[in-house]
């Protein structure tokens, strides 16, 4: 099966330690967006009349780590920039942790057993080590010695604390150690680790330390300083490790799990070739028995469909079965077992929140409360019904739900059965719902009682727009389509790659994308006209402010304007508008009905810099000055898009890194 390239395990293991319950998971390079703290905003003044309210979806979200604290509380982390959460009633209700630096989360939430009140949350997206030394009341971020190149090498995958208080940190650029409780780190360059650089999982039990790599290599140490390799070749990527006094459990990214006893015997716990294959990793939690054959094992998976995502064995992996009753098909990302009660388990899911069981997994209950860890790519407001909203809660994976719908303005959201699990744009026109598939294609539901129909299978769509005459436009990287019957049938209009589409005062179609703006004055009967010599590139959004002024934002954080708009392109000149955004993408540019300008920005994944800004800004003086509205946004400030409500003086905010759908109500 490809996993048994591990050398015979005969090294001694102390029985003084306990298996580590905070081993973390791995991640995939498909994560799209993340950012750093917002302390670098250029203007922190906030309109005190503005208010932001969470709309939903409720009790959902991507939770990347869960752990039981010694005081009886349970802690969890959202993914990307969606913060930390606690539960004081066993995992049934949750509250967001206050006073965190914004946009922080972790894949390795660890309580230091050697330092009372110390909590570590190393940020997976390169923002540094988030730490509290007073039980979570106050927090600080430490980066000294950690990888700081703006690339994937900054990703922190796992952290453990050794019995003598040292910290070991697994990153994509090597193993790091700290001897001062995370104040500073140094790179561990022991020769025994030379066959790997990208480390994904750590475990410690007594005086045995184990680290696993993306290339399937395993290494062991008796002191955390000198390492020896347990493998003799590359293998499947390792995603998790659990240690007991008698065995090592290794979880692989494709869902495979093996038990390696220190006596030298081996047990295949789960083989994805004959069982459930995972799209990302396997997540492990183990309760040791008197002998390995009585160990309890939990295996969390992210399969390609909504079945058997959580597996359980009470005989050390000799037999294994699903424990999914009540999980509602959710893929499992993180698992934690109550050290005082092994029937009490909490799991974090990919996009669908937190679940708890108190009977060993016979029945799961969804956690409720302040769970703001949903990433929103798509949003639609029904022009005919202010209570009817749709969102795409996306993780970019098959087997995970993608679309939720409300008919009461967000009090209650229900999942929408849709062919693709994730979609990007959403649109509602005359009762019909349109959705652009994450992997391509267009899906249409004529009414809430109809089935979905697929069209434009090769199209990768970025947006839908309905023009004043009722024609619906679909735009994407491979061109532009239009429909005159609410999306039932489509005709091809243009091959120009398009990120956004708008209309001038005469109803002419304006295409914005790539490094040019094009205008069609005759609905593409002839080729569109380039709108002057546009000086920028990576266009993301465009909007008119009046008849003659067109604004354009880019993925490079720039804003351009022309005050000489002409549909034939004659005499059009461009100038740069002062922007508050540095080293981030301006995903959305909006001009409201009252004439205010809004920008929303995100920095992609780990590629931010110390100067990076993100979040939401407003200008009421045509871009001369900008006011930051980030103090209204918590726990994250990563906004995918901003749109103006058709029914009220408010803006809808699609929070990417965590925060779900929010609404900004402010004097316009």
N, C-alpha and C positions, 0 to 999 in steps of 0.2 A: 504493500500500500504506500510505500515511499517514506514512512515515518521511522522505520526500524534501522536507521543508519547510526543509531546511538550506541556507543561502546558500553560494555558490561559495567553496571554500577555496583561497585563493591566498597566505595569509600565509607568511612564511619560517619555516623550522624548522631549528634547529641539528642537526647530525649528531653532536654530541659526547655526547648523552645516550643512555640505553638505555630501551626500553619498560619500564614499571613492571609488575612481576610480582605486586604485592600488591593490585591493584584488588579491591575487595570487591563483594559482592552486595547486593541490596536485600532487603526483607522485606515481609511482609504484616501488616495490622492484625489478623489472626486469631490471632496468638500470644496465648496465654492468660495465663501466669503467669511472674513473675520477681520478684526481690527484691534487696535490698542486702546489704552485708556483715553478719555476725552479731556484730560487736563490741558491739552495743547490747543483747545479751541481758541480761535482768534478773538472772539468776543463772547464773554460769558454772561452778558446782560440778558435777562429773560423777561418777556412780557408777563407781568404778574396777573394779567387778566386771562391768559391762556390756560387751558386745562386739557390734560390728556387722560383718557379713560380706556381701560382694556376692554375690548369687545369679545375676544375669544380666538379660537375655540377653547373651551374650558376643559380643564383636567387632561390636557394633552401635552405633547412635547417629547423631545429627544433627550433622554437622561443617560449620561455617560458614565456615572459613578454613583454607587450607593455604599454606605457603611454605617454600622452601628457604633455609636459613641458609648463610652463607659458610663455616662450618667443616665442612660435609658432613652436618650433621643436618637433619632435616625437622621442622617444627613444624606443629601443627594446633590449631584451637580447636573445642570443642564449642559447641552452641547454648545459649541461656538461661544457666544458672548451672553448666555442666558442665565448666569448667576448660580448661586447655591440656595438650597432649600432645606428646611428641617421639619421633622414631625415629632410631636411629643405624645402621640397616642398610638404608637406602633406602626405608623405608615398609612393610616386611613385618611388623615387630613394633613395638609402641608402649608407652610408659610415661607415666603421668600426671605432670605437673610438680608438684613439692612446693613448699610454702611460699607458695602463692598465697593472697591473700584469698579467702575462700569466695564462691561464687556469681558468679564472674567468667568472662567469655568475650568473644569479639570477632567482628566481621565483617570486620576489617581488621588482620591480624597482620603487622606491619611491622618489619623490621630496618633501623635507621638507617644508611645508607651513609656518613654524614658523622661518626658518633660510634661508635667501636668498642665493642661490647658492649651497645649500647642497643637495647631492644626495646619496641615500643609495641603495646598491645592495648586500644584505645578501646572501652569497653563499650557495646554496642548498646542496652542497656536502661537507660541513664541513670545508671550507677553511677560514671562518670568515666573518666579516662585511667589505665589500668593500665600501669605502666612499670617496666622493669628497666634499670639502667645497668651491671650486672655479668654480662651474658650469661644472665640468668634465675635467678641464685642467690637474689637478694632482689628484692622488688617493693614498689612504693608506688603509691598511688592519688591522682590530682590532679583537682580539680574546679573550680579558680578560673577564672571567666570562662565556663564551659560552661553551656548551658541547664539550669536547675534547677527549672522548673515541673513538677509531677507530672502530666505528660501526654505525649502522643506526640512533642511537640517535643523531648524529650530524646534521642530515638533518634539514635545516631551511625552513619552508613552507610558511610563510607569515610575513609581517611587516606592521604596521600602525603607524602614528604619531598622538598623541592626540593634541587637541587645545592648551594645555599649553606646548607642545614641548617634552613630554615623548615619548619614543619608546616602543612599545609592539612587541614582537617577538614570533611567534608560531613555536615550534620545536617538534620533535618527543620525546623529553625528558622533555617537559613542557613548560610553559609560562615564558618568560624572559622580563625584563624591563631595560631600560637605561634612566638615568636622565642627561647624559652628551653627548647627540648627538651621541651615539654609540661608545664612547671611551671604556666604560665598561658596563657589563651587570650583573644583579643579577637574580636568579631564584625566581619566584613568587610562594610562597608556601601557599597562602591563603586557608583556610579550605574549602571554597566554590568551589574550583577546585579539590577536593580530589577524585572524581569518575573518573577522566581521567588523563592521563599523556601525551598522544600522541595528540598534537594539530595540526590542519591542516589549519584553516582559521580564519581571524580576520576582523572586520569591526568597524568603529567608525563614529558616527554622533552626533556632539555636545557633550553632556554629557552622551551619551549612548555608551557603549563599549560591543561588543559581540565577543566571541571566540567559535569555534566549534572543535570537536575532531574526531579522526578516529573511535571511538566507537559510533558516532552519538549523543553525548552529546552537549548541548548548555549552555553557561553561559553568564550572563549579569552583568555589573558593571556600576555604576554612576560616578566612579572616577578612574577606572583602578587599584584600590588597593583591594577593597572588592568585592567579587564575589558571585553571587547566581545562582543556576542551574535552567534552564528553562525546563529541561527534567526529566522524571521520570523513564527512563530505557534506555538500549542501543538500537541503531538503525543503519541503514546504515551509512557508513562513510560519513562525511561532507567534501566537497571539496571547497566550496566557500560560502561567505556571502556578501550580499549587504544591506545597510541600507538607508532608506529615513526618513523623519521626521514623517511618518505615518505608515511605514511597515518595516518588515524584510524579505528579500528573502534568502532562504537557498537552496544551490545546493548540491546534493549528488553525491557520486562517481559513481553510476550506471546511472546517467543522470536524476534522479528525481529532481524536483524543486518545492518548495512550497512558497507561500506568506503568511506571518503571520502579520495581521494588529494589531496595538497596541490597537485597539478597541475590539479585541478578535475574529474577524472573520478570516477565513482561506480560501485560494484559492490554489488548486493544479494547478500549472502552466504547469508542464510536468510530466507525469507518464510513466516511461519506459516500464511498462508492456503492455501498449497500444500504445506507441509511439516509439521513437528511444532510445534504450538502449546504454549506453556508456561503453566502456571497462575500462576507467580510472576515469573520473570525469565529472562534468558539470562546465562550466565556466560562470560567470554571469557579466553583466554590465547593469545598470539600470539608466534611466533618469526619475526622479519623475515628475508626473503630479500634477494637482491641488488636485486630490483625487486619492487613490490607483487604482481605476478603469480606470485611464487614464495614468498610468505609462507605459513607454516604456521599454521592457525587451529584452535583447539579451542573448541567451543560446548557448554556444559552447559545442560540444560533440565530442567524439572519438568513433564512432560506428564501428561495425564489417564489414561494407561495405561502399562503396563510395557514400552515399546518405544521404541528409538531416542532414548535420553536424552542421549547424548553423540555429537556430530558432529565430523567432522574434514575439513579441506581442506588440500592442499599446493600449491594454485595460487591463493592469495589470495581464495578464495571463489567462483571461477568454477564449480567443482564441489564438492560436499560429500556425505559419506557417513557412516553410523554406524560407531562403533568401540566396540561394547558386549559383545564376547565375554568372558564371565566376570564381568560386572557384575551378573548375576542380576536384571536389571530395575530396578535402583536408580535413582532420580532424582538428578541431579547438582546440587550446590549450589556447590561450589568446585573450582577447578582450579589446579595449580601445575606448572610445567615446570622440570626441572633445568637451570640455566644452563650447565652443563658437558656435558650430554648430552640433546639434545632428544627422544631415544627414551624417556627416563625421566620419567614423568608420574605424579602422585598426584592423586586426586580425592576430595573429601568428598561424602557423599551425604545425602539427606533421610531419616534414620532407619536407614540400613543400613550405616553405618560408613565406613571408608576403604579405598580400593583403589589398587593400584600396578601399573604396567606398565613393563617395561624394553625393550619391542620396539615402541614407538610405538603401542600400543593394539591390537595383534593379539590379545593375551591379557591379561586383568586378573586379579590375585590379591587376595583379601581380606586386609587387614591384621588382625593379631591382637594380643592383649596386654591392657593395662590401658585399655580403652576404655569409659568410664563415661558416655556422653553420651545415654543413652536416657531418654525421658520416659514415665513409666508412669501411665496414667489408670485402667486396669482391672486387677483381679487376682482370681483365684479359686484356692482350695485345695480339692482333692477330699476330701470328708469320709471317703471310703472308701479313699483311697490317698495317703499322705503324700508320695510322690514325684511325684504328678501335679499340676502347677501350670500356670496360664495367665496371661499378661499381655497388656495392650493397649499396644503401643508406638506412641503416637499422634502424628501431626503435623497432623491435621485436613485432610488432602488426599487426594483420590482419586489412584490411581496409586501410592500408597505402601503398603507392607505395614503391617498393623495388629495382628495377633495372633500370638503365639509360644507354644509349648507345650513342656513338658518332662515326661518320665515318670521321671526319675531325680533329682529334687529340684534341678535346675539345672545338672547337669554338661553336658548337651547340650540345646539348644533348637532347635526346628524351626518354620519359618513355617507358619501355618494358612491354607489357602485359604478365604477367606470373602468373601461378596458385597460388604459394605462394606469399604473399606480400613482405616477406623478405627472402633473401637467405644469406648464409655465403660464401662458395667458388664459384668462377666463373672460367671458362676455355674455351678457344677457340682452336679447333683442326680441321684443314682442312675445315674451314667454319662452323663447327658445334659448337654450344654454349652449355655448360653444366653448371648447377646451382644446388647447394645443398640447399634444403629447410631449413629454419630456424627451423622448427618443424619436420624435417625429410624428406627423399625422395630425389630423383634425377630427375631433369627436363632437357630435351634435345630439342633443336631446330636445325634441320638439316641445315637450311639456314634461311636467314632473311625474307623469304616469307612463311616459313612453320609454322605450329602450334606446340605447345609444347607437348611433350610426357613425361609421368611419369614412373619412374622405381625405384627399390630399396626403396620401401615405408617405410620400417622400419629403414633405414640407417640414422644416424646422421653424416654428412660428415664434415670433417675439411679442406680437400685439394684435388685438382686434380693435377696430374703430368703426363706428357707424356715422356716416356723414349726415348733414342736415336733410338730404333728400331720402334717407332711409337705406341707402346702399351700405352694405357691410364690407369692410376691407380687412384682409388678413395679410400681415407682413412678416417676413422672416429672412433668414440668411440666404435663402434660395430664390427670393423674389416676392411678388405681390399678387394677390388674388382678390376678386370681388364677387359679391353675391347680391342679387336683387330680390331674393326670396327668403330673407332671414337665415341664410346659411345653408339652405337645403341643397343648392347647386352652386358651383363655383366656376368662374372663368379666369384664366391666367391673364394678368395685366402687364407685368413687367418682370424682367430678370434681374433688376437691380437689387443687391442685398440691402435690406432695410431694417433698421432698428426701431424706428418710430415713424408715425405718419400723422400729419395734421392738414388743415385746410385754410386757405387764405380767405379774405373777405369776399372774393368772387366765387368761392367754392372750388377753386383749383386745388389739385392734390399735391401736397408737398411731402417728398420722401426724404428721410434723414437716415443716413447710415454710412459706415465706412469713413471715407475722407471727403464726402461731397454731399451737397444738398441738391436735389433735383425737383423740378416742378413740371406737372402735366396740366396744361390748360384745356385739354380736349379729352380727358379720361383715357389717355394712352392710345388714341387713334394714331398719333405720331410719337416719335421718341421723346422722352422727357428732356427738358432743358436744364443744364447745370446752372445753379444759382451763383454766379460769380466764381471767383477763385478762392474757395474756402481754405483758410490757412491752417486748419487743425486736422486731427485724425481721431479714430476710435469714437465716432459719434454715438451717443447714447440716447439723447432726448432733444426735442425741440418744441417751441411754443411761440405763438404770436402774442405781442403786447400792443394791441391796436392794429391799424391797417398796415403800417409801413415798417414796424419793428419786429424782427424775428430773432429769437434767442436760441442758441444751440449749446448743449453741454456735452462733455466728452468723458471717456473713461480715464483720461489722464488728469482730471480735476480742473479742466479749463472751461470757461464760459465765453462764448463769442456772441456778437450781436451785429445786425445790420439795420440801419434806419433808412435804407434806400431800397427796400424790398420792391422788386418788380418781377412779375411772373415770367417775363421773357429773358430775365437775367441781365438786361442792359443796365449799366450804371450801378450795379450792386457792389458795395464794398463792405468789408468786415473789420471789426475792431475787437480787441480783447476787453472783457469786463473783469474788473477786480473780483477775485473769488476768494472765499474764506477757506477753500479746500486745498490741502497740501497732501501729495502722495496718496491720493485716494481717487476712486471713480465716482463721478457725479452721475449716479444711476437715474436720477429723476429731476427734471426741471419743470416747474409748474407756475403759470400765471393765473391767479384767481380772478373771479368775476369782478372783484373790487380793485384789481391791479397790483396786488402784492405778488412778489416773486418768492418762490420757495425752491431750495435745493436740498436734496438728500444724497448722502455719500457713504460709501463703504470702501474699505481697503481689502483686497482679496487675500483670504487665508493668512499665511504667515509672511506675506510680502510687504508688510508695513515697515515704516522707519520711525525713529523717535519723533519726527516732526509730523507724522501722519495725523490728519484730522478726519473725522467722520461725523455723521449725525444729520441734524436738521437745522437749516438757517432760513431766515426771512429777511427780505429787504422791502422797505416801503418807499424807497427813494431811487428806484430804477437802478439798483446795483451799486450806488455810491457807498453805502454802508450795509453791513449785515449783522443781524442779531442771532446769536445762538439760542436754540430752544432745547439744548441737550439736557439741561437740568431738570426738564420735565420727563425725561426718558430714563427708566430704570427697570430692569438691571442692565439693559443693553441699548446702544445707540446706533446699531447697524440697520439702516432703512433701505429696503430694496426699491420701493417706489412710493410716491405720494400722489393721491388723486383727490379731486374736489368732489364732495357729495353733490348729487343732483337734487337733493331734497332739503338740505339744511346748510347753514353757514358753518361748515366743518370740513376738515380734511381727514381722509383715511390714510393711515400709515401702515405699510406692510413691513413688519420687522423681520429682517433676515436672520440675524444671529441669535434671536430669541426675543420673545415679547409678544408674539402672535399678531393679531390685527388690533391696532389702536386707533382711536379717533381723537383728533385735535380740534377742540372747540375754542375759538378765539375771535374777537372782533376783527372783521375783515376790512 
